[in-house]
């Protein structure tokens, strides 16, 4: 729980005050509706190399965005200068912009009639961890220096570290609008990342891992260091394999990255513009097995959880796939009105500089009941994928064609054997998803255009291009 007299609580009240003062300056007679969005972000970035600080930066930015609705046109302007003159200037520019932008009868503020979820089931107190404030900059530097040292010692073949980074931040958001909505929240997040270089003779490999939490103390540095080292050395000596079709197993971190690609194709705006292969797939069975996939903006431990979205709509747990069937796309208010449905609370804003658009929150595959090693035992000949290269550039969200580099370990007669490098997965998204055969019980989340989660996934009959 946030202490009532804490510095962050005072800052949050200051943000609410800024919103109210800005709203009071909007000339009511010249606009139909208005929205004030205010955000404050405090960030620390630290990079070390061989125990010494390479980069140490701090940023503290506060700003507001004014959205004006007039005759079904929208005008937007923002300012990071928060004196009276600057705010009034931003309001004037937003009003002026509303006179020249395209009119659309669907352009108006959200009302409760637009909400898919009527009750806030998030726990806002979990978004902010008071322990975060206890960490000094020296402790944060010490954390990443220690992680670098631990990773080097984790295996004798680790010869260096290419990246050792610590990043954290406090985010504060407030929204007021002329429909009577008033909401605010604040959150904390801390992340460490390490990329280890290993060598065996002339062969060099890399492997990375990360930790992420609302409280820096919750990150297990020994586990992170061990995983980075293991992922690096396990690929040493990797070679190409013969091309052909085989079963593949996706490591949870890899599968979660694939979920990021899938989530982007379920954006209602992309679907409506014909930029998604799922445009005509609503209500269709996509997976052969009964898989459930959720976008849950209220997930208790979700790093993308919030009480409301970027336009003040209550967030909830949206079943995107149920038993393998595509049940819904992800909507903000505008795209939901176009499809004559309700907003799933997926309006996203990068900062006060941007207007709302459809985004994802905690998007994940509900885990199965199978142990990863037990799944591997079922594979006679296959490929355990530990890393992928070029996922964004190698995947076409419209045609669904996918061609990405991969490395990992060969699976032979139910056991992990020799390392594999420089091979390509060549398939299409729908065939890829249709091939899902079994899910592990080891759900893992990664930050990738949202907070993406997946367990280990066994996929059958995928084309691998090698030699």
HELIX and SHEET records of a PDB file:
HELIX    1   1 UNK A    7  UNK A   24  1                                  18    
HELIX    2   2 UNK A   28  UNK A   30  5                                   3    
HELIX    3   3 UNK A   84  UNK A   98  1                                  15    
HELIX    4   4 UNK A  112  UNK A  114  5                                   3    
HELIX    5   5 UNK A  124  UNK A  126  5                                   3    
HELIX    6   6 UNK A  130  UNK A  134  5                                   5    
HELIX    7   7 UNK A  137  UNK A  153  1                                  17    
HELIX    8   8 UNK A  216  UNK A  218  5                                   3    
HELIX    9   9 UNK A  221  UNK A  233  1                                  13    
HELIX   10  10 UNK A  252  UNK A  265  1                                  14    
HELIX   11  11 UNK A  268  UNK A  272  1                                   5    
HELIX   12  12 UNK A  333  UNK A  338  1                                   6    
HELIX   13  13 UNK A  372  UNK A  377  1                                   6    
HELIX   14  14 UNK A  429  UNK A  434  1                                   6    
SHEET    1   A 6 UNK A  73  UNK A  79  0                                        
SHEET    2   A 6 UNK A  52  UNK A  70 -1                                        
SHEET    3   A 6 UNK A  33  UNK A  49 -1                                        
SHEET    4   A 6 UNK A 158  UNK A 177 -1                                        
SHEET    5   A 6 UNK A 182  UNK A 200 -1                                        
SHEET    6   A 6 UNK A 203  UNK A 213 -1                                        
SHEET    1   B 6 UNK A 436  UNK A 439  0                                        
SHEET    2   B 6 UNK A 457  UNK A 465 -1                                        
SHEET    3   B 6 UNK A 244  UNK A 250 -1                                        
SHEET    4   B 6 UNK A 381  UNK A 389  1                                        
SHEET    5   B 6 UNK A 401  UNK A 412 -1                                        
SHEET    6   B 6 UNK A 415  UNK A 428 -1                                        
SHEET    1   C 6 UNK A 325  UNK A 326  0                                        
SHEET    2   C 6 UNK A 317  UNK A 322 -1                                        
SHEET    3   C 6 UNK A 293  UNK A 296 -1                                        
SHEET    4   C 6 UNK A 362  UNK A 365 -1                                        
SHEET    5   C 6 UNK A 451  UNK A 454  1                                        
SHEET    6   C 6 UNK A 444  UNK A 447 -1                                        
SHEET    1   D 2 UNK A 347  UNK A 348  0                                        
SHEET    2   D 2 UNK A 357  UNK A 358 -1                                        
END                                                                             
